[in-house]
């Protein structure tokens, strides 16, 4: 009968509207929620006949709630496209939850909305195509060809309102029956709350829109208007480079104790006595959308998480102090922090060796860097210069694209973006190659700084970490309170030239006592102001990582 309905020219007429909406609800609660049911079935609490009976009750209640939802949002005037949109939302979210172990929350939706073409290309796969064809194409075609019983005026209202009342009542009864078992599950396994499609996506989109609207209604709040710079010798103005890493987790850094030689350049600089690596650094987010604005904010992580105000950034304070500031971006943008200073996108440049397949390796930011700095106002450069380099780094899931062929130390590599289908060792090889290339890039940046006839220093810190299949989780972006350590423990290093060391009068032994202390992104704002010797009421010396060791 179903195949007959799919034949060209076949008509599906005369079905009661309740049957039509129930069919879509059933597709959404089953196919559209496959990862949710799998996660639920794998819980240790599901180990008895009562638990399995509870699962059936939860499924029935969810299907009824889905039936209510369908009848609330889908009306005859937009029935066909609205149903297909719900299928697309549910199946796409299910695919990414199943493949990468992610959950759908407002920050994940924000990431998706700001994904550029290259990132979308990295996520496309045959598995995704098959998911869309099977999960959306088949039920979508069935839905599109349906012709429910015609009704006029009040009949349409009574059909749908009746479904809402009946479905809500039955769902409430079922939920009361399973509440004793359901409540502990949701309390002890908070990730389940973010896995119910399409309610998770609808909630996330609504919450994000509300937050964005509230933020847009707030005027830009100025900070650091009292900022001033003190540097005794304008002929030897300092040059600071801040490298914002991408998706680098501390666990895979050789300098942090990782068994593989992923950071030979950093370790060589450390052996020379000029580089300091900080072992216990926490990010303020698990994705770029949250972490980058937070890194450059004068507020701490908790205040930034509320996102109620729109403030200027660290770069604005440096600019107000008279410094020259330049942002170089080899990724998907600065998330608003560089809007009021000079910035340049290197990700789409054409270079015979440093760019390929529509993107560029991070070395492109060093190409022509001297000339780009020379374009900045000379009176500002006479006070000091800060260059921020936003890496492509280890951006997934196509880790194999993040390192040139001549820089691949660990083979064979996973060359698929369907990470769960990759051999675990091959996946690790691809990721470690991206870390090794970041190490090479940082070494090249330090070599360039060594050629400059002025005091120089380089800070490196990643925006967030990454999951590589641990506990079935890949990529990043988990809600912070439930994120694994691999997504929040990030690498941070400081390299200081001899000229800068003399100016700071660095106490080397003191600075080494700071390496094992618990630092975070919250410290970057104040550490950069201290490094630049910027005077402002915003500066908190106790938050400056090196303040106690500079005399």
C-alpha positions in Angstrom: 0.0 0.0 0.0 2.8 2.4 0.9 4.7 1.8 -2.4 1.4 2.3 -4.2 1.1 5.7 -2.6 4.6 6.6 -3.9 3.8 5.9 -7.6 3.5 8.9 -9.9 -0.1 10.0 -10.2 -1.2 8.2 -7.1 -3.4 10.3 -4.8 -3.6 10.0 -1.0 -7.0 11.4 -0.4 -9.7 11.1 2.2 -7.6 10.5 5.3 -8.8 12.0 8.5 -6.6 15.0 9.6 -5.8 13.3 12.9 -4.4 10.3 10.9 -2.3 12.7 8.7 -0.8 14.6 11.6 -0.3 11.4 13.6 1.7 9.9 10.8 4.1 12.9 10.8 4.3 12.8 14.6 5.2 9.1 14.5 8.0 9.8 11.9 9.4 12.6 14.1 9.3 10.6 17.3 11.0 7.5 15.9 13.3 8.2 12.9 13.8 11.8 14.0 14.8 10.8 17.5 16.9 7.7 16.9 20.0 9.1 18.8 17.7 9.9 21.8 16.3 6.4 21.9 19.7 4.8 21.5 21.2 7.0 24.3 18.3 6.1 26.5 18.5 2.4 25.9 22.3 2.4 26.8 21.8 3.9 30.3 22.6 1.6 33.2 19.2 2.3 34.7 17.5 0.5 31.8 18.1 -3.0 33.1 14.7 -4.5 34.0 11.2 -5.2 32.6 9.9 -2.2 34.4 12.6 0.0 32.8 11.6 -1.3 29.3 8.0 -0.7 30.1 8.9 2.8 31.1 10.7 3.3 27.8 7.5 2.3 25.9 5.6 4.8 28.0 8.1 7.6 27.3 7.9 6.8 23.6 4.1 6.9 23.6 4.1 10.2 25.6 6.7 11.7 23.2 4.7 10.7 20.2 1.6 12.3 21.7 3.5 15.5 22.5 4.8 15.5 18.9 1.2 15.1 17.7 0.2 18.1 19.8 3.1 20.1 18.4 2.3 19.2 14.8 -1.3 20.3 15.3 -0.2 23.6 16.9 2.3 24.7 14.3 1.0 23.1 11.0 -2.1 24.5 9.5 -3.6 23.8 6.1 -2.3 26.9 4.5 1.3 25.9 4.9 0.9 22.2 5.7 3.2 20.7 3.1 6.4 22.8 3.4 6.1 23.1 7.2 6.0 19.3 7.5 9.1 18.9 5.3 10.9 21.6 7.3 10.2 19.7 10.5 11.6 16.5 9.0 14.7 18.3 7.7 15.3 19.8 11.2 14.8 16.5 13.0 16.8 14.3 10.7 19.7 16.8 10.3 20.0 17.2 14.0 19.7 13.4 14.5 22.5 12.9 12.0 25.0 15.2 13.8 24.0 13.9 17.2 24.5 10.3 16.0 27.7 10.9 14.1 29.5 13.3 16.5 27.8 12.8 19.9 26.9 16.5 20.0 23.7 18.0 21.5 21.6 20.8 20.2 21.6 24.0 22.4 21.6 27.7 21.6 25.4 27.9 21.3 25.4 25.0 18.8 22.7 26.7 16.7 24.7 29.9 16.9 27.7 28.0 15.5 25.6 26.5 12.7 24.3 30.0 11.8 27.8 31.4 11.5 29.3 28.4 9.6 31.0 29.5 6.4 31.1 27.7 3.1 34.4 25.9 3.8 33.1 24.6 7.1 29.8 23.4 5.4 31.9 21.6 2.8 33.8 19.8 5.5 30.6 18.5 7.0 29.1 17.1 3.8 29.3 13.4 3.3 27.6 10.4 1.6 26.2 9.4 5.0 24.6 12.7 5.4 23.1 12.4 1.9 21.7 9.0 2.6 20.3 10.2 5.9 18.4 13.0 4.1 17.2 10.7 1.4 15.9 8.0 3.7 14.9 10.2 6.7 13.4 13.1 4.8 12.9 12.0 1.2 10.7 9.0 1.9 8.4 10.3 4.6 8.6 13.8 3.0 7.2 12.4 -0.3 4.5 10.6 1.6 3.6 13.8 3.5 3.6 15.9 0.3 1.3 13.6 -1.6 -1.2 13.3 1.3 -4.6 14.9 0.7 -6.5 14.9 4.0 -10.3 15.2 4.2 -11.4 18.6 3.1 -12.9 20.7 5.8 -14.3 24.2 6.0 -13.9 26.9 8.5 -14.8 25.5 11.9 -14.1 21.9 11.0 -10.4 22.7 10.5 -10.3 24.4 13.9 -12.1 21.6 15.7 -9.9 18.9 14.1 -6.7 20.5 15.2 -7.8 21.9 18.5 -9.4 18.6 19.3 -6.1 16.9 18.6 -4.2 19.3 20.9 -6.6 18.8 23.8 -6.8 15.0 23.4 -3.0 14.6 22.8 -2.2 16.9 25.8 -4.4 15.0 28.1 -3.2 11.5 27.1 0.4 12.6 27.2 -0.1 14.1 30.7 -1.5 10.8 31.9 1.4 8.8 30.5 4.0 11.2 31.8 2.4 10.9 35.3 2.6 7.1 35.1 6.3 7.2 34.1 7.3 10.3 36.1 8.9 8.3 38.9 11.4 6.7 36.5 11.7 9.6 34.1 12.6 12.4 36.6 15.8 10.7 37.8 16.9 10.0 34.2 16.6 13.6 33.2 18.2 14.8 36.4 21.2 12.4 36.3 21.7 12.5 32.5 21.2 16.2 31.5 22.4 15.6 28.0 19.1 13.8 27.3 17.3 17.2 27.6 19.1 18.5 24.5 18.4 15.4 22.4 14.7 15.4 21.8 14.0 16.5 18.2 12.7 18.9 17.0 11.9 20.4 20.4 15.6 21.0 21.1 16.1 22.9 17.9 13.0 25.0 18.3 14.0 25.9 21.9 17.6 26.6 20.9 16.5 28.9 18.0 14.0 30.7 20.1 16.4 31.2 23.0 19.1 32.4 20.6 16.8 34.8 18.9 15.7 36.2 22.3 19.3 36.6 23.4 20.4 38.2 20.2 17.5 40.6 20.2 18.2 41.6 23.8 21.8 42.2 23.0 21.1 44.2 19.8 18.8 46.5 21.8 21.7 47.3 24.0 24.0 50.1 22.7 27.7 49.3 22.5 29.1 49.9 25.9 32.5 51.7 25.9 35.3 50.5 28.2 38.8 51.7 28.9 38.4 55.3 28.0 41.1 56.1 30.5 43.6 53.8 28.9 47.1 55.1 28.3 50.4 53.6 27.3 53.8 54.0 29.0 56.9 53.1 27.1 60.2 54.8 27.8 61.8 54.6 24.4 59.6 55.2 21.3 62.5 54.0 19.0 62.1 50.5 20.6 58.4 50.2 20.8 57.2 46.7 21.6 55.6 44.2 19.2 53.3 41.7 20.7 51.8 38.8 18.8 48.8 36.9 20.1 48.0 33.7 18.3 44.4 32.5 18.9 44.5 28.8 18.4 41.6 26.8 17.0 40.3 23.5 18.5 43.6 22.6 20.1 43.3 20.5 23.2 46.1 20.4 25.8 46.0 16.6 26.0 47.7 16.3 22.6 50.6 18.7 23.2 53.9 17.0 23.6 55.2 19.9 25.7 52.4 19.1 28.1 53.5 15.5 28.5 51.8 13.8 25.6 53.6 10.7 24.4 53.9 11.8 20.8 56.3 14.5 19.5 53.7 16.9 18.4 55.4 20.1 19.6 59.2 19.9 18.9 59.4 23.6 18.0 57.8 24.7 21.3 60.0 22.3 23.3 63.1 23.5 21.6 62.2 27.1 22.5 61.5 26.0 26.0 64.9 24.3 26.2 66.5 27.7 25.2 64.8 29.2 28.2 62.6 31.7 26.3 59.3 29.9 26.3 56.9 29.1 29.1 54.1 26.6 28.8 51.1 26.8 31.2 49.7 23.4 32.0 46.3 24.1 33.7 44.4 26.5 31.5 40.6 26.4 31.1 38.6 27.9 28.2 35.5 30.0 28.8 33.5 28.2 26.2 33.5 25.0 24.1 33.1 26.7 20.7 34.5 29.7 18.9 31.2 31.7 19.0 31.4 31.9 22.8 35.2 31.6 23.5 36.6 34.3 21.2 34.4 37.2 22.5 35.0 35.9 26.1 38.8 35.8 25.6 38.9 39.5 24.7 36.3 40.6 27.3 37.0 42.4 30.6 34.3 40.2 32.2 34.7 36.7 33.4 33.2 33.5 32.0 30.1 33.6 34.1 29.3 37.2 33.2 29.9 36.6 29.6 27.6 33.5 29.5 24.6 35.8 30.3 25.4 38.0 27.2 23.1 40.7 28.4 25.4 43.6 27.5 27.4 44.5 24.4 30.9 45.7 25.4 34.0 46.8 23.5 36.9 44.4 23.6 40.5 44.3 24.7 41.5 45.5 21.2 39.5 48.7 21.7 41.3 49.4 24.9 44.7 48.9 23.2 43.6 51.2 20.4 42.5 53.8 22.9 45.9 53.6 24.6 47.4 54.7 21.3 48.7 51.3 20.2 48.6 50.0 16.6 46.4 46.9 16.5 46.0 44.4 13.6 43.8 41.3 13.4 44.7 38.6 10.8 42.0 36.0 10.3 42.6 32.6 8.7 39.2 31.3 9.9 35.6 32.3 10.1 35.9 35.8 11.6 36.6 37.5 14.9 33.0 37.3 16.2 32.8 41.1 16.6 35.9 41.7 18.7 37.9 43.2 15.8 35.1 45.3 14.2 36.7 48.7 15.2 40.4 48.0 14.4 42.3 47.1 11.3 41.6 43.5 10.2 42.5 41.4 7.2 41.1 38.0 6.1 43.8 35.7 4.8 41.6 32.6 4.4 40.6 33.3 0.8 43.9 34.5 -0.5 45.5 32.8 -3.6 49.0 31.5 -3.0 50.8 28.8 -5.0 52.1 27.0 -1.9 50.2 28.1 1.1 46.6 27.9 -0.2 44.7 24.9 -1.7 41.1 23.8 -2.2 39.6 27.1 -1.3 41.5 27.6 2.0 44.9 28.6 3.3 47.3 27.1 5.9 48.1 29.2 8.8 51.5 30.2 7.5 49.7 32.6 5.1 49.3 35.0 8.0 53.1 35.4 8.1 53.4 36.0 4.4 53.7 39.8 3.9 53.2 40.5 7.6 56.0 43.1 7.7 54.3 45.0 4.9 50.9 44.8 6.6 52.2 46.2 9.9 53.9 49.0 8.0 50.5 50.2 6.7 49.4 50.9 10.3 49.6 54.5 11.5 53.3 55.3 12.3 52.4 57.4 15.4 50.7 54.3 16.9 53.5 51.9 16.0 55.8 54.3 17.8 53.9 53.4 21.0 53.6 49.7 20.3 51.9 47.1 18.1 49.7 44.1 18.8 49.0 41.6 16.0 46.4 39.0 16.6 46.5 35.9 14.4 43.3 33.7 14.4 44.3 30.3 13.2 42.5 27.6 11.3 44.4 25.3 13.6 42.8 22.0 14.1 39.3 22.8 13.0 37.3 19.6 12.4 36.0 17.3 11.3 38.3 17.4 8.3 41.5 17.4 10.4 43.5 16.0 7.5 43.0 19.3 5.7 44.7 21.3 8.5 48.3 20.3 7.6 50.2 20.3 4.3 51.3 17.0 2.8 55.0 17.7 3.6 54.1 18.3 7.3 52.3 15.0 8.0 54.3 13.1 10.6 51.7 10.5 11.6 50.2 8.2 9.0 47.9 6.8 7.9 45.3 9.6 8.3 41.6 9.6 8.5 40.5 11.4 5.4 36.7 11.3 6.1 34.5 13.8 7.9 32.4 10.9 9.2 34.7 10.5 12.2 32.9 7.6 13.8 33.6 5.5 10.7 37.3 6.2 10.9 39.9 3.9 12.6 40.6 5.4 16.0 44.4 5.5 15.3 43.9 7.1 11.9 41.7 9.8 13.4 44.3 10.5 16.1 47.0 10.7 13.4 45.0 13.3 11.5 44.4 15.4 14.6 48.0 15.1 15.8 49.3 16.2 12.4 47.2 19.4 12.8 48.7 20.0 16.2 52.2 19.4 14.8 51.5 21.9 12.1 50.4 24.5 14.7 53.7 23.9 16.5 55.6 24.5 13.2 53.6 27.7 12.6 54.3 29.0 16.1 58.0 28.2 15.5 57.9 30.2 12.2 56.2 33.1 14.0 58.9 33.2 16.7 61.6 33.0 14.0 60.0 36.1 12.3 59.8 37.9 15.7 63.5 37.2 16.2 64.3 39.3 13.1 62.5 42.4 14.4 64.6 45.2 15.8 62.4 45.8 18.8 61.3 44.0 22.0 58.9 41.2 21.0 56.8 38.6 22.7 54.3 36.0 21.6 51.3 34.6 23.5 49.5 31.5 22.2 46.2 30.2 23.6 43.5 28.0 22.0 39.9 29.0 22.0 38.6 25.6 23.1 39.5 21.9 22.9 38.1 18.9 21.1 36.7 15.4 21.6 38.1 12.6 19.5 35.5 9.9 20.2 36.0 9.6 23.9 32.6 8.2 25.3 31.2 8.5 21.8 31.7 12.3 21.6 33.4 14.0 18.7 34.1 17.7 17.9 33.2 20.3 20.5 30.3 22.6 21.5 28.9 20.7 24.4 27.1 22.8 27.1 29.9 24.0 29.4 28.5 22.4 32.5 28.5 18.9 30.9 31.5 19.3 28.6 34.3 16.8 28.9 37.7 18.1 30.0 39.1 17.6 26.5 36.8 20.4 25.3 37.8 22.9 28.0 41.5 22.2 28.9 43.5 24.2 26.4 47.2 24.9 25.7 48.8 28.3 26.5 52.4 29.4 26.0 54.4 32.6 26.2 57.6 33.3 24.3 59.7 36.3 25.4 62.6 37.8 23.4 65.8 38.9 25.2 65.0 42.6 24.6 61.5 42.2 26.1 62.9 40.2 28.9 65.2 43.0 29.8 62.4 45.6 29.6 60.1 43.5 31.8 63.0 42.6 34.1 61.5 39.1 34.1 62.2 36.9 37.1 62.6 33.6 35.4 62.3 31.5 38.5 59.2 33.3 39.5 57.6 32.9 36.1 58.2 29.2 36.3 56.2 29.0 39.5 53.2 30.2 37.5 53.2 27.3 35.1 51.2 24.9 37.1 48.7 27.3 38.5 45.0 27.2 37.4 44.6 29.9 34.8 41.8 30.5 32.3 40.7 32.7 29.4 39.6 35.2 32.1 43.3 36.0 32.6 44.0 36.9 29.0 42.5 40.4 29.1 44.6 41.5 32.1 47.8 39.7 31.0 47.7 41.4 27.6 47.2 44.8 29.2 50.1 44.0 31.5 52.3 42.8 28.7 51.6 46.1 26.8 52.1 48.2 30.0 48.7 49.8 29.5 47.4 51.8 32.4 43.6 51.7 33.0 41.2 51.2 35.8 40.0 48.0 34.1 43.4 46.3 34.8 43.4 43.8 37.7 47.0 43.0 38.6 46.0 39.8 40.4 44.5 38.5 37.1 47.7 39.2 35.1 49.6 35.9 34.8 53.1 37.5 34.6 52.6 40.6 36.8 54.2 39.1 39.9 57.3 38.2 37.9 57.8 41.5 36.0 59.7 44.2 37.9 
